[in-house]
Amino acid sequence: MNKLRRKKLEDISAKLSELQEMLASLQEDEEEYRDNMPENLQGGERYEKADSAVDAIESAVSSIEEAVDYISTAVE
């Protein structure tokens, strides 16, 4: 791999890492929202939606992490 393509991959990896951090922060916010719901709302529709959002964001964070790992392998 030449330097130009390697540099482009490194730039993409850095951007993905930044997005991963942003998503992780949103995940924490949504977890806090879900965890601080009053007991009478837990198990309800709002709680289930928040829980589902946490799971989906967690999957996105994990997928981005995997993509960054693949890019690192390609750059080596």
C-alpha positions as CSV (number, residue, x, y, z in Angstrom):
1,M,0.0,0.0,0.0
2,N,1.4,3.4,-0.9
3,K,1.6,6.4,1.5
4,L,-1.3,8.2,0.0
5,R,-3.8,5.3,0.5
6,R,-2.4,4.6,3.9
7,K,-2.9,8.2,4.9
8,K,-6.5,8.2,3.6
9,L,-7.2,5.0,5.6
10,E,-5.7,6.6,8.7
11,D,-7.9,9.7,8.3
12,I,-11.0,7.5,7.9
13,S,-10.0,5.6,11.0
14,A,-9.6,8.8,13.0
15,K,-13.0,10.0,11.8
16,L,-14.6,6.7,12.7
17,S,-13.1,6.8,16.1
18,E,-14.4,10.3,16.7
19,L,-17.9,9.1,15.7
20,Q,-17.6,6.1,17.9
21,E,-16.9,8.4,20.9
22,M,-19.9,10.5,20.0
23,L,-22.1,7.5,19.8
24,A,-20.7,6.1,23.1
25,S,-21.6,9.4,24.8
26,L,-25.1,9.3,23.4
27,Q,-25.4,5.7,24.6
28,E,-24.4,6.8,28.1
29,D,-27.0,9.6,28.0
30,E,-29.8,7.1,26.9
31,E,-28.7,4.6,29.5
32,E,-28.9,7.3,32.2
33,Y,-32.4,8.3,30.9
34,R,-33.6,4.7,31.0
35,D,-32.1,3.9,34.4
36,N,-33.6,7.0,36.0
37,M,-37.1,6.4,34.9
38,P,-39.5,6.1,37.8
39,E,-40.3,2.5,38.8
40,N,-43.9,2.8,37.6
41,L,-42.7,3.5,34.0
42,Q,-40.1,0.7,33.9
43,G,-41.4,-2.1,31.8
44,G,-43.6,0.4,29.9
45,E,-43.3,1.4,26.2
46,R,-41.0,4.4,26.9
47,Y,-38.6,2.2,28.9
48,E,-38.7,-0.5,26.2
49,K,-37.9,2.1,23.5
50,A,-35.0,3.5,25.5
51,D,-33.7,0.1,26.2
52,S,-33.9,-0.8,22.5
53,A,-32.1,2.4,21.6
54,V,-29.3,1.6,24.0
55,D,-28.9,-1.8,22.5
56,A,-28.9,-0.4,18.9
57,I,-26.4,2.3,19.8
58,E,-24.2,-0.3,21.5
59,S,-24.2,-2.4,18.4
60,A,-23.3,0.6,16.3
61,V,-20.4,1.5,18.6
62,S,-19.2,-2.1,18.4
63,S,-19.5,-2.2,14.6
64,I,-17.4,1.0,14.3
65,E,-14.8,-0.4,16.6
66,E,-14.6,-3.5,14.3
67,A,-14.3,-1.3,11.2
68,V,-11.4,0.6,12.8
69,D,-9.7,-2.7,13.6
70,Y,-10.1,-3.8,10.0
71,I,-8.6,-0.6,8.8
72,S,-5.7,-0.9,11.2
73,T,-5.0,-4.4,9.8
74,A,-5.1,-3.0,6.2
75,V,-2.7,-0.2,7.1
76,E,-0.1,-2.6,8.6
